[in-house]
Amino acid sequence: MKKVSLTLSVAFLLLNAAYAQKFMTRDARISFLSETPLEKIEAINKSGSAVLDAESGRMEWKVLIKNFIFEKKLMQEHFNENYMESNKYPNAVFKGEIVNVKDINLSKDGSYNVLAKGKMTIHGVERDIEVPGKITVSGGKLNVVSDFKVACADYNISIPSVVRDNIAKEIAVHVEATLTPLTRG
């Protein structure tokens, strides 16, 4: 009986240790900017989700396309219906890993430059991508910031010739999130 109890105790501790090494958020802020001499288009989504395994550096980010909010409702409607076809392709997803995870200590306060490498899926198209970022560890939380560009053409997002000069060929993306330790609820 002692052997079974000891085995269960060790298994429980290992499970908790593995569990404690994951961080998550459901309120990542993802914004984008398309700026041309003719027009500036901005949108923000405050409900992105992410999970990060601190030990392996593996991560997954997901954002619901329809949750991007624009200043002008007509832009939002065109974005969802004409460009992103959000009924057909509801999410944008990044699955990858921090390539330099061994160089950072996510259990110690500090700031770390990171490079994430993986696959980004937007508009039904999956592409390899490298994304620079910064993780600031503070009080057990991970504050993540990243800026990168996405080319519409890379993800088969067609822009009608009538408005082609109004939309940048590369869209600037900004990600901000605070990930907290994943706990059992």
C-alpha positions in Angstrom: 0.0 0.0 0.0 2.9 2.4 0.8 4.4 1.7 -2.6 1.1 2.6 -4.4 0.7 5.7 -2.3 4.3 6.8 -2.9 3.9 6.2 -6.6 0.6 8.2 -6.8 2.2 11.0 -4.8 5.2 11.2 -7.1 3.0 11.1 -10.2 0.8 13.9 -8.7 3.9 16.1 -8.0 5.2 15.5 -11.5 1.9 16.4 -13.1 1.6 19.6 -11.0 5.2 20.5 -11.9 4.5 20.0 -15.6 1.2 21.9 -15.3 2.8 24.9 -13.6 5.2 25.4 -16.5 2.4 26.4 -18.8 1.2 30.0 -19.2 -1.9 31.3 -20.9 -4.1 34.2 -21.7 -7.5 34.8 -23.3 -7.2 38.6 -23.6 -4.2 39.1 -25.9 -4.3 42.4 -27.8 -3.6 42.0 -31.5 -3.7 45.1 -33.6 -2.8 45.9 -37.2 -2.1 48.9 -39.3 -2.3 49.4 -43.0 -0.9 52.8 -43.9 -0.7 54.3 -47.4 -0.5 57.9 -48.6 -4.3 57.6 -49.3 -5.6 55.9 -46.2 -4.8 54.7 -42.7 -6.6 51.5 -41.6 -6.3 50.3 -38.0 -8.1 47.5 -36.1 -7.7 45.9 -32.7 -8.8 42.6 -31.2 -8.6 42.3 -27.4 -9.6 38.6 -27.2 -6.7 36.6 -28.6 -5.7 33.4 -26.8 -2.3 31.9 -26.2 -0.7 29.0 -24.4 3.1 28.8 -23.8 5.0 25.8 -22.4 7.9 27.5 -20.6 10.1 24.4 -20.6 9.9 23.5 -24.3 9.1 27.0 -25.6 6.2 25.5 -27.6 3.3 27.9 -28.1 0.0 28.5 -29.8 -1.7 31.8 -30.5 -5.3 32.1 -31.9 -7.4 35.1 -32.7 -11.0 35.2 -34.0 -11.0 37.3 -37.1 -14.5 38.7 -36.5 -13.4 40.2 -33.2 -11.2 42.9 -34.9 -12.8 46.3 -34.2 -12.4 49.2 -36.7 -13.2 52.8 -36.2 -15.5 52.7 -39.2 -18.2 49.9 -39.2 -18.1 49.7 -43.1 -14.4 48.9 -43.0 -15.1 46.2 -40.5 -17.8 44.7 -42.7 -15.6 44.8 -45.8 -12.7 43.3 -43.9 -14.8 40.3 -42.7 -16.9 39.7 -45.9 -14.6 40.7 -48.8 -11.0 40.3 -47.7 -10.8 37.9 -44.8 -13.9 35.9 -45.5 -14.2 35.3 -41.8 -17.2 33.0 -42.1 -15.1 30.6 -44.1 -11.8 31.3 -42.3 -12.8 32.3 -38.7 -9.3 32.2 -37.1 -5.8 33.3 -37.5 -3.4 30.8 -35.8 0.3 30.7 -35.0 1.8 27.4 -33.8 5.5 27.3 -33.1 8.2 27.6 -30.5 10.7 30.1 -29.0 13.9 29.0 -30.6 16.1 30.5 -27.9 14.1 29.2 -24.9 17.2 27.7 -23.3 18.7 31.2 -23.1 15.9 32.6 -20.9 14.7 31.9 -17.4 10.9 32.4 -17.3 10.9 31.8 -13.5 13.1 34.8 -12.9 12.1 38.5 -13.3 13.8 40.1 -16.3 13.4 41.0 -19.9 14.4 38.6 -22.7 14.6 39.1 -26.5 13.1 36.0 -28.2 12.6 34.6 -31.6 9.6 32.5 -32.3 9.5 30.2 -35.3 6.6 28.3 -36.6 3.6 28.2 -38.9 1.1 31.0 -39.3 -2.3 30.2 -40.8 -4.4 33.1 -42.1 -7.2 33.0 -44.6 -6.8 29.2 -44.9 -3.1 29.5 -45.9 -0.3 28.1 -43.7 3.2 29.6 -44.0 6.5 29.3 -42.1 7.3 32.5 -40.3 9.8 33.9 -37.8 8.6 36.5 -35.3 10.8 38.6 -33.0 9.5 39.5 -29.6 10.3 40.4 -26.1 9.2 38.6 -22.9 9.3 40.5 -19.6 8.9 38.3 -16.6 7.4 40.1 -13.6 5.9 38.6 -10.5 5.4 35.2 -12.1 3.6 36.7 -15.2 4.9 36.9 -18.7 4.4 40.1 -20.6 4.8 39.4 -24.3 5.3 42.1 -27.1 5.9 41.4 -30.7 5.9 43.5 -33.9 6.0 42.0 -37.4 4.6 42.4 -40.9 2.3 40.2 -42.9 2.0 40.5 -46.7 -1.6 40.1 -47.9 -0.4 38.3 -51.0 1.3 35.6 -48.9 -2.1 34.5 -47.5 -4.1 34.8 -50.8 -6.0 37.9 -49.5 -7.0 39.7 -52.7 -7.5 43.4 -52.8 -9.8 44.7 -55.5 -8.0 47.1 -57.9 -10.4 49.9 -57.0 -9.0 50.1 -53.5 -5.5 48.6 -54.1 -3.7 51.9 -53.5 -5.6 52.4 -50.2 -4.3 49.2 -48.6 -0.6 48.5 -47.8 1.0 45.5 -49.4 2.4 44.6 -45.9 0.3 45.0 -42.8 2.1 45.9 -39.6 1.0 43.6 -36.7 1.4 44.4 -33.0 0.9 41.8 -30.3 0.7 42.5 -26.6 -0.3 39.9 -23.9 0.1 39.0 -20.3 0.3 35.3 -19.8 -0.3 33.9 -16.3 0.5 30.4 -15.0 -2.1 27.9 -16.0 -3.9 26.6 -13.0 -6.4 23.9 -12.7 -9.9 25.3 -12.1 
